[in-house]
Each structure stands twice: as C-alpha cells, then as structure tokens.
Amino acid sequence: MEFNNKIKEELEARIKGLEDFIAENGVGSKQLSKAKKVQRDGNIVLFVGGLITAAGIAIWAMNRNSDD
C-alpha cells in the first residue's frame, strides 16, 4: 500500500512539473504573465483605494460628530 502511495506522489510531482514547464514556456505564456501582472496591479489599486475611502469616511464622520 505504501509503495502505491509513493508511486502516486511521484507521478503527481512529475505532472505538476510538466504543467509548470508548459505554463512558463508554452503557447500564450507571455500573455498569461502579463495578465497576471495587470490583475495584481488592479487588485493593489482597488485595495489602496478602499483604504483611502474608508479613512476619508472615518475622518469625515469624526469631524461631523465633533461639530455637533
């Protein structure tokens, strides 16, 4: 039983390595890497924008309450 598990793990590792190789060097790999960078940059912009918005609302609410 343990022998079968070792074979299965080895085959899965080799398949994963082959998939990684194809992802890095296959057709469309350059476009995929560009898309990943654009997605990452977009996520960063949305996150920072959300933080700035939340901080602005918090400051506005604090100033509004202190005027009353």
Contacts in CASP RR format, 6 or more apart in sequence:
PFRMAT RR
TARGET T0000
AUTHOR 0000-0000-0000
METHOD contacts of the structure
MODEL  1
MEFNNKIKEELEARIKGLEDFIAENGVGSKQLSKAKKVQRDGNIVLFVGG
LITAAGIAIWAMNRNSDD
23 29 0 8 1.000
23 32 0 8 1.000
END
